[in-house]
């Protein structure tokens, strides 16, 4: 029975091993590529989602403010005023004695607010939100027309103090 | 015994057959690859879209801040049997984003201007 089996030659074995090696190399590469892609996508989502929501929140909350000023961080809350500020890489909102974080600690430390004035004296709040997670960065910039504020001087900083109607 | 007998009559795959099957396998992998990257690309496209909308919002806000000038422009709305005419104008702002030439478009009606 043993005499009828010729087995495989060294060349055949080498070729088959090479082929298995190639297939495995492609497979492993694909696996790690997929894993890296998932990780990048996850980071991108964790960045984009809170930044978008925060931008939307700031737009709607500040637009009709009856008074607005740029203040320094840490804030000193005063009754009747709302605050949005960047501290410890987080954007937080203070209102009626309660503070809520709008983002995790993903924000880049920079001046996120700027009060601007156009040639007609209309004021805008310029918002610049930039975040970074695991090598991914994302930035949203927009200007919000302050409906109830006119002729206020330009200023920039990390926190705004405002009063809602 | 029977299995060995059966194996004896078979020649296995030739190198050519193996190469062809590997080529087919890599072709399938090549076509499957875009499905892996699709989610990531879509996410980035969505991110670009948000940036474009934020930029369009800036343009719209600047338009809204312009002083009001009386206009004779009017838009008419058919509401049931009635026709409502409102003085004002429609402003459209848009910005291109991404690699596929998509546009973030915002259309607003400014009454009395």
Interface residues (C-beta under 8 A of the other chain):
Chain A: X1 X4 X5 X15 X19 X22 X23 X26 X30 X33 X34 X37 X40 X41 X44 X45 X48 X52 X55 X59 X118 X120 X122 X124 X138 X139 X140 X141 X142 X143 X144 X145
Chain B: X1 X4 X8 X15 X18 X22 X25 X26 X29 X33 X36 X37 X39 X40 X43 X44 X46 X47 X50 X51 X54 X55 X57 X58 X61 X62 X64 X65 X66 X67
